[in-house]
Amino acid sequence: SVGGPEDNKLFCWDLSNGCIVGLHNKLPQGTAAVSFGGFVKDIKKRPTDKYVLCSGGKEGLRRWNLNPYNGDLIPMKLDTDPRASISRYVTDLAFSTDNEVVYASTTSGDYMMASIRYQRITHAIPATKIGLGCIITYPDGVIVGGGDSFVKVFDSQSQLVGQVELDGAVQSLALSPDTIEVIVSTANGTIYRLNIQGMNHITIAEAHTNKVLAVAFSSFIRDRFATASADGTIRVWDAMDYIIHCTAKAMPSQPRGCHPTCLGFSDALISGWTDGRIVAHDADSGDYLWNIDLAHPECVTALC
């Protein structure tokens, strides 16, 4: 586990008893990710009883050797050359299936490859222009999630073999045990199930990403209700299985950060907004219908 800027510590825990087996008090500032990568290997590439892990963040990549029997935790920085020509802010880490290579996603929009054996960063592969938030490995290559809402799949030769655009910046990725699918979460509160081979995906969960400010049940359909949130959206839910039927958003002309504060649900979604507008959306599709400008000089706080 990695602490925040005030804590600045790295702990290694024994899951069998909950005890701390390793501690480092001076973690590099801005460390954002940590990952285990198997065991330290001897000169004949045989695993020893010491663990390998990597950490990454503002100051790039660092390898650690952990001896769980005496608590030694030895750091080694991974560089490219004496000039350190590849310098990146790391957001996430993943080891290859054989633990010989560690991959690191970066805010620069590329991912780095570093050799554990030679303790060097070997490549930086461009993936997006907005920045990568997460990375995982699978038997045939690497999968990355970007701030441009794309999930991209690269093969073992770092060639792009597939991509798909989702509804928001990709926050995290998790590989299924059979390595066929990936679970993807986005900044818009959506979780997808993605097939790696065909890049087909289905939505398995949705949620607001900020405070829920109002709830209104439908006047016509008993198991349908709507919620308004400070994230700037209105969502219509099914009360039986909690599937979202549609999502309504602010009009393009409304100011950035504007959000609904109150809500009515009849044959349409009627909502009051922080910019003083009353807005109507279609209850089946979430499409904009009409609005009343300057219904109040400031925020609309209640409607019926």
C-alpha positions in Angstrom: 0.0 0.0 0.0 1.1 3.5 -0.8 0.2 6.6 1.3 -0.6 10.1 0.3 1.8 13.1 0.1 1.6 13.7 3.9 2.3 10.0 4.7 4.9 9.3 1.9 5.4 5.6 3.0 5.3 2.2 1.3 4.0 -0.8 3.3 4.1 -4.4 2.4 1.6 -6.7 4.2 1.4 -10.4 4.9 -2.2 -11.4 4.1 -2.0 -14.6 6.2 -1.7 -12.7 9.5 -2.2 -9.0 8.7 1.4 -8.1 9.8 3.7 -5.6 8.1 6.7 -7.3 6.5 8.3 -4.3 4.8 8.3 -0.6 5.2 10.0 2.4 3.5 9.7 5.8 5.0 10.9 8.0 2.1 8.8 7.1 -0.9 9.4 9.4 -4.0 6.9 12.3 -4.0 3.9 11.8 -6.1 3.9 8.0 -6.1 0.6 6.9 -7.6 0.9 3.2 -8.3 2.5 0.0 -7.0 2.5 -3.6 -8.3 4.0 -7.0 -7.5 6.0 -8.8 -10.2 6.9 -12.2 -8.9 10.2 -13.2 -7.3 13.8 -12.0 -7.7 15.7 -14.4 -9.9 19.2 -15.7 -9.5 21.9 -15.8 -12.2 20.3 -18.9 -13.7 16.9 -17.2 -13.8 15.5 -19.4 -11.0 13.1 -17.7 -8.5 14.4 -16.9 -5.0 12.4 -16.2 -1.9 12.6 -12.4 -2.3 9.8 -10.5 -4.0 10.0 -7.9 -6.8 7.6 -4.9 -6.9 7.6 -1.6 -8.8 6.2 1.8 -7.9 5.6 4.7 -10.2 4.5 8.3 -10.1 5.8 11.8 -10.6 9.4 10.7 -10.5 9.1 7.8 -12.9 9.6 4.1 -12.2 11.3 2.4 -9.3 12.0 -1.2 -8.7 12.0 -2.7 -5.1 13.4 -6.0 -3.8 11.5 -7.2 -0.7 12.9 -9.7 1.8 9.8 -10.6 3.8 11.9 -12.5 6.4 14.0 -9.5 7.7 12.0 -6.6 6.3 14.6 -5.3 3.8 13.0 -3.2 1.1 15.7 -2.1 -1.4 14.8 0.5 -4.1 16.5 0.8 -7.5 15.5 3.6 -10.0 14.8 2.5 -13.6 16.3 4.9 -16.1 17.1 4.8 -19.8 20.5 6.4 -20.2 22.7 8.8 -18.2 20.7 11.7 -19.7 17.4 10.1 -18.6 15.8 11.0 -21.9 12.5 9.3 -21.1 11.0 11.1 -18.1 7.3 10.6 -17.4 4.6 10.9 -14.8 3.4 7.3 -14.2 -0.3 6.6 -13.5 -0.5 2.8 -13.4 1.7 -0.3 -13.6 1.3 -3.8 -14.9 3.8 -6.7 -15.3 4.0 -9.0 -18.2 2.8 -12.6 -17.8 6.4 -13.8 -17.3 7.3 -10.8 -15.0 10.3 -9.9 -17.2 8.8 -6.5 -18.3 6.9 -3.9 -16.4 4.6 -1.6 -18.4 3.7 1.9 -17.1 0.9 4.2 -18.4 1.7 7.9 -18.2 0.1 11.4 -18.3 2.0 12.1 -21.5 -0.3 9.7 -23.4 2.3 6.9 -24.0 3.2 3.8 -22.1 6.7 2.8 -21.1 8.3 -0.7 -21.2 11.1 -1.5 -18.6 13.2 -4.6 -18.4 13.3 -6.0 -14.8 16.4 -8.0 -15.5 18.5 -5.1 -16.9 16.7 -2.4 -14.7 16.3 -0.1 -17.7 13.4 1.6 -19.5 13.6 0.4 -23.1 10.7 1.9 -25.0 8.0 4.6 -24.9 5.0 3.8 -27.2 2.6 6.6 -28.1 -1.1 5.7 -27.4 -3.1 8.9 -27.1 -2.7 12.7 -26.9 -4.7 13.3 -23.7 -3.1 10.9 -21.2 -3.4 7.3 -20.0 -5.1 6.5 -16.7 -4.6 2.8 -16.5 -2.9 -0.2 -18.1 -3.1 -4.0 -17.9 -1.4 -6.9 -19.6 -2.9 -10.0 -21.2 -1.1 -13.0 -22.8 -0.9 -11.3 -26.3 0.0 -7.8 -25.3 -1.2 -4.7 -23.5 -4.5 -2.9 -23.0 -4.6 0.8 -22.0 -7.3 3.3 -21.0 -7.1 6.9 -22.0 -8.4 10.3 -21.1 -9.8 10.5 -24.7 -12.4 7.8 -23.7 -10.7 5.1 -25.8 -9.7 1.6 -24.7 -6.8 0.5 -27.0 -5.3 -3.0 -27.4 -1.7 -3.4 -28.4 0.0 -6.7 -29.4 3.4 -7.9 -28.1 5.1 -5.9 -30.8 3.4 -2.7 -29.6 1.2 -2.5 -32.7 -2.4 -1.2 -32.3 -4.8 -4.1 -33.0 -8.1 -2.8 -31.7 -9.8 0.2 -30.0 -13.2 1.3 -28.8 -14.6 4.6 -27.7 -16.7 4.7 -24.5 -18.6 7.5 -22.7 -15.8 9.1 -20.7 -12.2 9.1 -19.6 -11.2 5.5 -18.7 -10.4 5.2 -15.0 -9.6 1.5 -14.5 -9.3 -1.9 -16.2 -9.6 -5.4 -14.9 -8.9 -8.6 -16.8 -11.2 -11.6 -16.5 -9.7 -14.9 -15.3 -10.1 -16.4 -18.7 -8.3 -13.4 -20.3 -11.1 -13.0 -22.9 -12.8 -9.9 -21.4 -12.0 -6.7 -19.6 -14.1 -4.8 -17.1 -13.8 -1.1 -17.8 -14.9 1.9 -15.6 -15.1 5.5 -16.8 -15.2 8.9 -15.2 -18.9 9.2 -16.1 -19.8 6.5 -13.7 -20.3 3.7 -16.2 -18.9 0.1 -16.0 -18.6 -1.9 -19.2 -17.9 -5.5 -20.1 -15.5 -5.5 -23.1 -14.6 -8.5 -25.3 -10.9 -8.1 -26.3 -11.1 -10.0 -29.6 -14.0 -8.2 -31.2 -14.0 -5.0 -29.1 -17.7 -5.5 -28.5 -19.0 -4.1 -25.2 -22.1 -4.0 -23.0 -23.0 -1.7 -20.1 -23.3 -3.6 -16.9 -23.7 -0.7 -14.4 -24.2 3.1 -14.3 -24.2 5.7 -11.5 -24.0 9.4 -10.8 -20.5 10.7 -10.0 -21.6 13.5 -7.6 -24.3 14.2 -5.0 -27.8 13.1 -5.8 -30.0 16.2 -5.2 -33.5 15.2 -6.1 -35.6 12.0 -6.7 -39.0 11.9 -8.5 -41.2 8.8 -9.3 -43.1 8.7 -12.6 -46.7 9.7 -12.5 -47.6 7.0 -15.1 -45.1 4.0 -14.7 -45.0 2.7 -11.1 -41.5 1.2 -11.3 -39.8 4.1 -13.0 -38.1 7.0 -11.2 -35.6 9.8 -12.0 -32.7 11.3 -10.1 -31.0 14.6 -10.5 -27.3 15.1 -9.6 -24.6 17.7 -9.1 -22.7 15.9 -11.8 -25.0 17.7 -14.3 -27.2 14.8 -15.3 -30.7 13.4 -14.8 -31.1 9.6 -15.0 -34.2 7.5 -15.4 -34.0 4.2 -13.5 -36.0 1.0 -13.4 -37.0 0.3 -9.8 -37.0 -3.5 -10.4 -33.4 -4.0 -11.7 -31.9 -0.5 -11.4 -31.1 -0.3 -15.1 -30.8 3.2 -16.4 -33.2 3.8 -19.3 -31.9 7.1 -20.4 -29.7 10.1 -19.3 -30.5 13.8 -19.8 -27.8 16.4 -19.7 -27.5 20.2 -19.7 -28.1 22.2 -22.9 -25.0 23.3 -24.8 -26.0 26.9 -24.1 -25.9 26.4 -20.3 -22.8 27.5 -18.4 -20.1 24.9 -17.5 -20.7 23.3 -14.1 -24.5 24.0 -14.2 -26.6 21.3 -12.7 -30.2 20.4 -11.8 -31.4 20.9 -8.3 -35.0 19.9 -8.3 -37.1 17.5 -10.4 -40.6 16.5 -11.5 -41.5 13.3 -13.5 -44.8 13.3 -15.5 -44.9 12.6 -19.2 -41.6 14.5 -19.3 -38.7 15.2 -17.0 -39.1 18.8 -15.7 -36.1 20.1 -13.8 -34.9 23.3 -12.2 -31.2 24.3 -12.7 -28.6 26.4 -11.0 -28.6 29.0 -13.8 -32.3 29.9 -13.2 -33.7 27.8 -16.1 -36.5 25.3 -16.1 -35.8 22.6 -18.6 -37.8 19.7 -20.0 -36.4 16.4 -21.4 -38.1 13.4 -23.0 -38.6 10.7 -20.3 -37.9 7.9 -22.7 -34.9 9.1 -24.6 -33.5 12.0 -22.4 -33.6 14.3 -25.4 -34.1 18.1 -24.9 -37.7 19.3 -25.4 -38.0 22.9 -24.3 -36.9 25.3 -21.6 -37.8 28.5 -19.8 -35.0 31.0 -19.6 -34.6 33.2 -16.5 -37.4 31.5 -14.6 -35.6 32.9 -11.6 -32.7 35.4 -11.3 -30.6 32.7 -9.6 -31.0 29.0 -8.8 -34.4 27.2 -9.2 -34.7 25.3 -5.9 -38.2 23.7 -6.1 -40.9 22.9 -8.6 -44.2 21.0 -8.7 
